[in-house]
Amino acid sequence: MIGNLHKDSVVLDFFSGSATTAHAVMQLNAEDGGNRKFIMVQLPEKCDEKSEAYKAGYKNICEIGKERIRRAGKKIKEENPTATNLDIGFRVLKLDSSNMKDVYYKPADTDQNFLTKFENNIKEDRTPLDLLFQVMLEFDTPLSAKINEKEVAGKKVFVVGDNDLIACFDENITEEVVKTIAQMKPNYAVFRDNSFSSDAVAVNLDQIFATYSPNTDRKS
């Protein structure tokens, strides 16, 4: 039961279980044309191995919740064909450690090759999407913001929101890539600090943005 909500409210459930709250929010949006959003928080508690859910392939309660949202959203869409703007999409995020390598070491942990560990300060198992969501948090960009991927001169570029944030974490970024991003005039532009094809590109980055988009806040 959900009450006292505006049509653009954000509903937070810290103990979401099988995501009944998400189901209710989508149903209410379908009924009155609202644009409410939901945030479901749930620890990945393991399902009893004797339970029907476990036998069906759901190893923890989070997996049940995700499937509940998928099925409920599909059913609500089918039952409300006139609700053309109903958004039943959702994004799954998991709490993790920083994408950056630890910089605190005891003297006994160092050796002659110690500095080579910091040629790249990002953990090896992290993906471009991992980096993107960290950047979104740093710039107070909603984690529910629309993310589009496009290719610029052979490099993957993420465009978040209405050009609010543009990020490229590929290697060997050329001036062509930087110039194209600058011409899109984002509020924020982010690159990996060791991803440029040459020192000249890194040095010229500020001048390129000063020419095409001086108001863009850029960060490496």
Salt bridges, closest charged atoms under 4 A:
ASP32 OD2 - ARG36 NH2 2.65
GLU52 OE2 - LYS55 NZ 3.95
GLU63 OE2 - LYS66 NZ 3.02
GLU67 OE1 - ARG70 NH1 3.14
GLU67 OE2 - ARG71 NE 2.91
GLU79 OE2 - LYS75 NZ 3.96
ASP96 OD1 - ARG126 NH2 3.83
GLU124 OE2 - LYS101 NZ 2.93
ASP125 OD1 - ARG126 NE 3.08
GLU138 OE1 - LYS219 NZ 2.84
GLU149 OE1 - LYS156 NZ 3.93
ASP206 OD1 - ARG218 NE 3.25
